[in-house]
């Protein structure tokens, strides 16, 4: 599985690269803190596959990286995605290393 660090993601954001950021956490988690990803909760991904690009880099994140890794494996196996990157450490790593003002839960 391809992974990306929070520093790499921050560089991509700062450079305004063309990529898609998907947040697979639940809505209540997104309400606590967000890094601006498109919210598609884990349980709804299978019904919203068409919203996930196959034409550009897609970074998938959750709280710690475990749920997003599961989603990436499912999308790869069931739908043939090869352009997905798991955010290593999830939003917790982002809060620790990039934006310490984010609420951790």
N, C-alpha and C positions, 0 to 999 in steps of 0.2 A: 504494500500500500504506500502510495506517495504521501509524504507529510510536508508541512510547511511550518516554520516557526513563527511566533508572534512578531519577531523582528522583521522577518521576510514579508509578512502580511502588511506590517506598518509601512515598509518601503514601497510595496505595491500600491498602497493607498496614497502615499505621499506623491508618487510618480503618476497618479491617476491612470494606472494601467487598466485595460479593459478586461475585467474578470467579474464573476458572480460570487457573492458571499451569501451562503445559506446557513441559517441558524435553525437547528433541529430541536432546540429546547421547547419547553411549554410556554404558553403565553404569559403565565404568572412569572416565570423566570425572566422572560424578556422585559417584563415590567420592572424588575429589580435592577437590571443592568443590560445594556446593549452596546454592540460595536457597529450597529448599522446594517446588519445582515437582513436578508429577506427571511421572515419567519415562516417556516414550514415545519410544524411540530412532527417529531419522529413518527407518531402514529398516523400522520396524514401524508407522509412522503409518497407512499405507494399510489395514492389517488391523485397526486400532483406531479408525477414524473415529467409531464410536458412542460412544467415551469422551470425545469433544470436544464441548462444549456449543454449541448454536446459540441458546440462550436468554439468555445473559449474555456480558459481555466476556471474551474469552480472550486472554491474553498468552502468546506463544510465544517461547521463548528458546533459545539455544545458546551457544557459546563467544564468538563475535564478532558474530553477527547474520546471517551469510550463509546457514547451513543453515535457520534458522528462517524467513528470508524465502522460501526455496525451498519450504518446507512450506506456508507461507501461500498462496503462488501456486497450488500444487497443490490445496489444499483449496478455495480460491476457485473455480478453474476446474472442477474435477471434482465438487465437492459443494456449491457455491453458498454457502459461508460468507461472511458480510459483517461478522462481529463479531470478527475476529482482529486483533491488534496485535503487531507485531514489536518486541521489546525492542532498542532502538538500542544497538549496541555490545556486546550480550550480557552474559554473566557477567563478562567482562573489565572492562567499564565499571562493573559493580556493584562489583567488587573495587577498582577505582581510586577510585570516587567515594562509595561507600556503606559498604562493609565491607572495610577494608584488611587485615583479619586473614585473609581468604580466600586460599588458595593459588592462584597463577596458573600456568598451564601453556601 
